[in-house]
Amino acid sequence: MQSNYILHLQQLSAKPSRRLINQALKDDSALDSTFIGQDRARDALSFGLGIKSKGYNLYVMGEQATGRFTLVREFIDKYVNKTVTPDDWCYINNFDDEREPYSLKLLAGESKKLCKDLGHLIDELLDTFPAAFDNPGYQRKKAAITREFEQKYDQAIESVEAQAQRSNVALYEDAGTISFSPIVDGKTINDTEFALFPEEQRQTYYVLIDELEDVLSEALIELPKWKRATAEKLRQLKKDTAEQGIRPLLKDLEHEYSADLAILKFLRQLKPHLVETVVEVLADEKKDNKEDEYDKRSILEEQYLPNILVSHDVNSGSPVVYEANPTHQNLFGRVEYTNIQGSVFTNYRMIRPGAIHKANGGYLLLDMDKVIEQPYVWETLKLVLKFGYLKMDLPQHDVGMVNSITLNPQQIPIDVKVVLLGSRDLYYTLQDYDDEFYELFRVLVDFDHEIPLDKKTLFDFVGRVRSQVKNFGLDGISAKAMYRLVEYSLRLAEHQQRLSARFSDVLELLHEAEYFCKEQNVLELDVGHIESALQAKTHRTGRVSEAVLDDIKQGQILIATDGVDIGKVNGLTVLEVGDCMFGTPARITSTVYAGSNGVIDIEREVELGQSIHSKGVMLLTGYLGYKYAQLFPLTLSANIAIEQSYGHIDGDSASLAELIALISALTKIPARQDLAITGSINQYGQVQSVGGVNEKIEGFFKLCEHRGLTGTQGVIIPKSNQVNLMLDKDVIAAVKAGKFNICVVETVDQALEILMGKDVGLMNSKGRYPKNSINYMAVSSLLNIANIVNGADDE
């Protein structure tokens, strides 16, 4: 193996600056950092929050767990401290049409004060009434009205009674019923005595009494009119008394809110309705029990207390609201209902605010993936942002609840900055299919998934970690532990000069390390706690990887780590199961024979190979044609398979290994089995970078370590992947001891030379390769197959 292909020790992992880490641990200014890198996102966020023009809402784009929500929320929280507190909003009763309550805007904090003042008004009303109706003046007026009715009634009865007595008939009244009875010898006759009278005499009295009853009816014909007049006078007396009692109470409120025209208008509309309510509810002169008093209070509160939708503390700044479950009701509010004696009932006090009410005048954060899953939500949100008003139209009327009676509250002006958090795919989909999307969300806040490792970023990273450790209640974190966390973040990013933007993964490791720290009863987080957390997680999630390695160890999966073989190459693959990702070697085999079927991908034929993998295999034909078949037609039949693979395969990282297996089968030159290889190729034989390179190397290393390291074993990776190496310390130690090798290649020829141990051969000026070189033998084999096939066709 040529030494110029083998990586040196310092190239296998990044070496963050220990000096800068120690310096950042002593710099308390780093604790205030909100963003770790993400300059583009920070500038866009600052611009989007600062611009006040319509349509400049924000779409925060980035992958999950990159800290989008936390960073945006913290940045906005700092920003809103400088903003003006928005107004309060209430709904109040519309006394003309209770189904259309009015919206009322108040200064911050005033809604609670208004509610308290109106509650105090209700207390005073309950104290004033019905006590005001016990007033001697009221009682005298009431008695005079009643006496006037009684006098008219008595005069009518007296005139009838006088006429009856002249006819020797007595008139008497019992329980409101007026009756007549004959008078004989100066005394009234009862029914028994009257029955003894002769028939003729009885008939005479019957006629006489009938005439008297007619006279009585004539005298009392205006009795209903007298009663109505009396009732009207009593009602008017109650109204006048109620108005006199209410006037000074309302006068105080009108004076209190003289500067607010909306409240003054409400109080003026309130007065006549309040008088009616007092007459109907509080004019009962009977002694009330506690239950009756509670019922009366409830009636007054249901009609007169404002329904506070949104209330703010003075100088609290703009609200920042995150709605985790953006259903239509949670976002735009709802009208609740109750059941009273079998009937559905609602009123203005049963209107409940949504997140957009609470965020009015401030900022509303939503997960776009959840928003588009909810019916009616996206369209309604666009209408609100476009026109600046929210009218509580209930979507259930559109899906069948057409018979329910509901409220039609007055619309409320909405001034809210919406911040959507979503994926890249969703952003571009919305741009393509929704014409209004860009009109309303013109600011893109794009979070990178990787962050350059520089001094500022390192200081911010250390500062965030220190803040988190402080929140744990620990005294601090050691320099070695911080260095290990930086290494861990670099490993997550798979880059020696870039940190991972998924800071949540670092926080997860910190939480797990805190457990081991507190288990040992120490107050400083050390590197040992970090390593314990990493080992524990590997153990928790490592069942599948251990099972695969065991199968290889036991010979259930055939992988050779020594010797040579024709048409067989050890490829490197990555498996991802849940949150566990690990590398494992896979045997790639190829067979070649005379024919014209071309290169057949067995994985694709059985529908296990996905599109990118199939593309990688199809590129092999392009390379063979470009490299070897310039002077004759490319004619061959070849099969390529990833052995003992029973699941779906995607990615083109095996294309380099597949090509070498194919060339080995074509030339009959054996390939080394103590080396494994990964990399993708293009049609010109250039080797391109692949993902998961660290896991792939470590997967093959574990197998070699189990079987015994020989010093010749190793892996071949694309040279462009060198910057992605962040290898485990065991691999680095084995490389340092010369027991394991990591080689980098830029071309297919370099990989062939390493794996086959022969000169690959360079094309001379005549377009030929040196005899016995790998390329020469490949051309010869292809030419022979072409001659066989073409000769068979000629026959």
Secondary structure, DSSP 8 states (H G I E B T S, - for coil): --GGGB--GGGSS----HHHHHHHHH-GGGGG---SS-HHHHHHHHHHHH--STTB-EEEE--TTSSHHHHHHHHHHHHHTTS----EEEEE--SS-TTS-EEEEE-TTHHHHHHHHHHHHHHHHHHHTTGGGG-HHHHHHHHHHHHHHHHHHHHHHHHHHHHHHHTTEEEEEETTEEEEEEEETTEE--HHHHHTS-HHHHHHHHHHHHHHHHHHHHHTTTHHHHHHHHHHHHHHHHHHHHHHHHHHHHHHHHHHTTT-HHHHHHHHHHHHHHHHHIIIII---S---HHHHHHHHHHHHHHHS-EEEE---TT--S-EEEESS--HHHHH-EE--EEETTEEE--GGGEE--HHHHTTTSEEEEEHHHHTTSTTHHHHHHHHHHHSEE----GGGGGT--S--------EE---EEEEEE-HHHHHHHHHH-TTHHHHB-EEEE--SEEE--HHHHHHHHHHHHHHHHHTT-SEE-HHHHHHHHHHHHHHHT-SSEEES-HHHHHHHHHHHHHHHHHTT-SEE-HHHHHHHHHHHHHHH-HHHHHHHHHHHTTSS----SSEETTEEEEEEEEEETTEEEEEEEEEEEEEESSSSEEEEHHHHTT-B-HHHHHHHHHHHHHHHHHH-SSS----EEEEEETT--S-B--STTHHHHHHHHHHHHHT--EESSEEE--EE-TT-BEE--S-HHHHHHHHHHHHHHH---SS-EEEEEGGGGGG----HHHHHHHHTTSSEEEEESBHHHHHHHHH-S------TTS---TTSHHHHHHHHHHHHHHHHHHHHH-
